[in-house]
């Protein structure tokens, strides 16, 4: 199993994602049959699963990656507290927001992604990928707030223009008064 894990890691490092994913699947099988192994080989378990998520993500298989990532805490609950887990969960939630046709669902997914990135930064404050993604989502929300304020101002201006105006009394010039 350890040799196959090393082969999978080498394939991953060499960007042979198809081969790496296939090998990771073979390494994952014993972990599924004997769940206690995930505690014994914690680091290997995390690497094989997070690398598999990264490969699935890069292949555009977002639902598969999300399903794999959501399943991991049942085998290794502490994995949820790692920066790498939060990074991938945030990325997948961000992807959901981008692909959703429902604006409310998009906003909710973006909020969840922001929360994941923030949680990841607590675990790994020096991770530049997490920082960049966190700032990107914050910028999106800041832009949304600016747009909302501009829209509100336009509506207020329009309402002011539509309000009936009291007729102004015009005074006659003194020479025109009788």
C-alpha positions in Angstrom: 0.0 0.0 0.0 2.8 2.4 0.9 4.6 1.8 -2.4 1.4 2.4 -4.3 0.9 5.6 -2.3 4.5 6.7 -3.3 3.7 6.0 -6.9 0.5 8.0 -6.7 2.4 10.9 -5.1 5.1 10.8 -7.9 2.4 10.7 -10.6 0.7 13.7 -8.8 4.0 15.6 -8.7 4.6 14.9 -12.3 1.1 16.2 -13.2 -0.1 12.8 -14.5 -3.5 13.4 -12.9 -5.2 10.5 -14.5 -2.6 8.0 -13.3 -2.4 9.6 -9.9 -6.2 9.5 -9.4 -6.2 5.8 -10.4 -3.4 5.0 -7.9 -5.0 7.1 -5.1 -8.2 5.0 -5.6 -6.2 1.8 -5.1 -4.6 3.3 -1.9 -8.0 4.5 -0.6 -9.5 1.0 -0.7 -7.8 -0.3 2.4 -8.8 2.9 4.3 -12.5 2.2 3.4 -12.3 -1.4 4.5 -10.4 -0.6 7.7 -11.4 2.9 8.9 -9.0 2.8 11.9 -6.2 3.0 9.3 -7.0 6.7 8.7 -5.9 7.4 12.2 -2.8 5.3 11.9 -1.7 6.7 8.6 -3.2 10.1 9.1 -0.8 12.1 6.9 -1.0 9.7 4.0 -4.8 9.6 4.3 -5.0 13.4 4.2 -2.6 13.7 1.2 -4.3 11.0 -0.9 -7.8 12.5 -0.3 -6.9 16.2 -0.7 -4.7 15.5 -3.7 -7.6 13.5 -5.2 -9.9 16.5 -4.6 -7.4 18.8 -6.3 -7.3 16.5 -9.3 -11.0 16.2 -9.5 -11.3 20.0 -9.2 -8.7 20.6 -12.0 -10.7 18.2 -14.2 -13.9 20.2 -13.6 -15.5 17.4 -11.7 -16.7 19.7 -8.9 -19.6 17.6 -7.6 -17.3 14.5 -7.3 -14.7 16.6 -5.5 -17.3 18.1 -3.2 -18.8 14.7 -2.4 -15.3 13.3 -1.6 -14.4 16.3 0.6 -17.7 16.2 2.5 -17.2 12.5 3.2 -13.7 13.0 4.7 -14.8 14.2 8.2 -16.5 10.9 8.9 -13.1 9.2 8.6 -11.0 12.0 10.0 -12.9 14.7 11.9 -9.8 16.7 12.6 -9.2 17.2 8.9 -12.0 19.8 8.9 -9.8 22.1 11.0 -6.9 22.2 8.5 -6.2 25.0 6.1 -6.0 22.6 3.1 -9.5 21.3 3.8 -10.9 24.9 4.1 -9.0 25.9 1.0 -10.7 23.2 -1.1 -14.1 23.5 0.5 -13.9 27.3 -0.1 -12.9 26.8 -3.7 -15.8 24.3 -4.3 -18.3 26.7 -2.7 -17.0 29.5 -4.8 -17.4 27.4 -7.9 -21.0 26.6 -6.8 -21.6 30.4 -6.5 -20.2 31.0 -9.9 -22.3 28.3 -11.6 -25.5 28.9 -9.8 -28.3 30.6 -11.7 -30.1 31.6 -8.5 -28.7 34.9 -7.1 -29.7 34.0 -3.5 -27.9 30.6 -3.8 -24.9 32.3 -5.2 -24.7 34.8 -2.4 -25.1 32.0 0.2 -22.4 29.9 -1.4 -20.1 33.0 -1.5 -20.7 33.6 2.2 -19.9 30.0 3.0 -16.8 30.2 0.9 -15.7 33.3 2.7 -16.2 31.6 6.0 -14.2 28.6 4.9 -11.3 30.8 3.7 -11.4 32.7 7.0 -11.4 29.4 9.0 -8.5 28.2 6.8 -6.5 31.4 7.6 -6.9 30.7 11.3 -5.3 27.3 10.8 -2.7 28.5 8.2 -2.3 32.3 8.5 0.7 32.4 6.0 -1.0 30.5 3.2 -1.0 33.0 0.3 -3.6 31.0 -1.7 -6.1 31.2 1.2 -5.3 34.9 1.6 -5.8 35.6 -2.1 -9.1 33.7 -2.3 -10.4 35.3 0.9 -9.6 38.8 -0.3 -11.2 38.0 -3.7 -14.5 37.1 -2.1 -14.3 40.1 0.3 -13.8 42.3 -2.8 -16.9 40.8 -4.5 -19.0 41.6 -1.4 -17.5 45.1 -1.2 -18.4 45.7 -4.9 -21.9 44.3 -4.3 -22.3 46.8 -1.3 -21.2 49.7 -3.5 -23.6 48.7 -6.3 -26.4 48.4 -3.7 -25.7 51.9 -2.4 -25.6 53.3 -5.9 -28.9 51.7 -6.7 -30.5 53.0 -3.5 -29.2 56.5 -4.3 -30.7 56.3 -7.9 -34.1 55.2 -6.4 -34.1 58.1 -3.9 -33.3 60.6 -6.7 -36.0 59.2 -8.9 -38.5 59.3 -6.0 -37.6 62.9 -5.3 -38.2 63.8 -9.0 -41.6 62.0 -9.0 -42.9 63.7 -5.8 -45.4 66.3 -6.5 -43.9 69.8 -6.0 -45.8 72.5 -4.3 -46.3 75.3 -6.8 -43.9 78.1 -6.0 -45.4 81.5 -5.6 -43.8 83.9 -7.9 -43.7 87.4 -6.7 -44.1 90.2 -9.1 -41.3 92.6 -9.5 -42.1 95.9 -7.7 -42.5 97.8 -11.0 -45.1 95.3 -12.2 -47.2 95.6 -9.0 -50.0 97.9 -9.2 
